[in-house]
Each structure stands twice: as C-alpha cells, then as structure tokens.
Amino acid sequence: MEADLARYYRIELADLWRGRLSLRRLAVLIRHLPVDSATMTALGGDGWTLSHYLQADMVHASTGQPHPADPRVRRAKEEKEARLAEAKRRADQRREELAAADPCPS
C-alpha cells in the first residue's frame, strides 16, 4: 500500500502521522487505486484491467480458444478441481461408512 501511494499519488504514508493526511483521505485514495496496483493484487485482485479482459475476449473470439493468461480461465479450472476433490472426498467417506455398516464383509 505504501508503495502504491507513492507510485500513484506521490504521497508518503508517513504523512498520516505527520498530520498532512487524514484517515478519510487515505481510505478514499486506497479505495480508488487502480485494479493493477500491488495493493489490489494483494487483496485478491488479478491485476487485469478492463482493457486486458477485452483483449482476451478478442483472442477468444478470433481463435475459439480462451487466452491462456485469462484469470477467468484459471479460476474456472481451480473451482472445477476443487469441486472434483470435494466429490472424491465425499465418495471415499461414503465408502468407508458403507464398509463399516456392512454386516457381512467380503
């Protein structure tokens, strides 16, 4: 955050303690940092601007394949893998429950 304040606004975070920067103004500046700032990326952003998404959509439209760096593709893949892992975990748990309840094991 300190680096972003210096980069985008030429403001030192120490100005808060020097009385030259109010908490309200600091909050406004942070809230309006660009999406590709280090702070926004650290808070879970992907660092892509609207322009990046539009360019990736153009690649997808012209090639039929999603852009390999598109964060939406990565997130969808991670979500699919997480759902599959959870389904496997539940299936294994159910198998264990059924094996324990089986009166005549094979």
N, C-alpha and C positions, 0 to 999 in steps of 0.2 A: 504494500500500500504506500509506503513511504517513497519508494522508487517511482510509482505511478504518479503520485502527487508532484514530484519533482519533474517528471517527464512531460506530463500533460498540462500542468498548471503553473510550473515554476514556483512551487510553494514548498517550504520545508515543514515537515510535521512538527518540528520543534517550535514553530510559530504558535502552536496551540498553547504551549506552556509559557511562551513569551507574551501572551495576551494579544497577539496580532491575528489570531484565527479562532473563531468561535466554534463550538461543537456543532451548532446548527449548520454553519457554512461547510465544515468538514463533512458532515453527513450528506449534504447536497452534492458536494464535489465527488464523494465516493459513489453515491447513487448514480451519478451520470458519467462515470468512467466508461470508456469505450469497451465493447464486448471483447476486443482482443487484448485488453490490458492484463497485466500479470495478476492483479487482484481478482478480476472476474474469472480468469482461468483457474486460480487457486480456489475460488468459491464454487467450482464445478462447471464453469462455462467451458465451451470447446474452443474458444478463440476465433470462431468463424464469424464474419460479418455477413450481412445480407448479400453483399456482392459475391462473397465466396459461395454461398448457397445457390445463388442464381447461376454462377458459372458452372457449378457441379451439376445443376439441373440441365444446363445446355449440353454438357458432356453426355449425360444420361439420355437426353432426347435425341442426340445425333448418333450415338453409338449403340443405344439399347442396353448399355451396361452402366451401373452406378459408378460414379467417380470413386476410385479406391481409397481416397483420403477423406471421403464424406463421413463426418461423425455420426450422421443418422444411420448409415450402414453399419458402422461399428457398434453403436448402441443396440440396434436391432439384433445383431449377431450375439452380443453379450446377453441380452434378455432371453433369446431363444436357448442359449446354452444354459442359462440359469434355470429356466423352466424345465428343460430336459433333465438336469441334475436333480432338481426337486422331485420330478416324477420318478426317477430311478430310486431316489432315497425312499419315497413312499412305497414303491413296489417292493423293495428289499425289506422294509419294515413289515409290510403286509405278509410277505412270505414267511418271515420269522414268526409272526403271530399265528399264522395258519399251521406252521410246523409244530409250534408249542401246543396248539389246541388239538392236533391230530391224535386220536386215541390209539390208532394202530399205525405206527411208523413203518415205512417200507424198508 
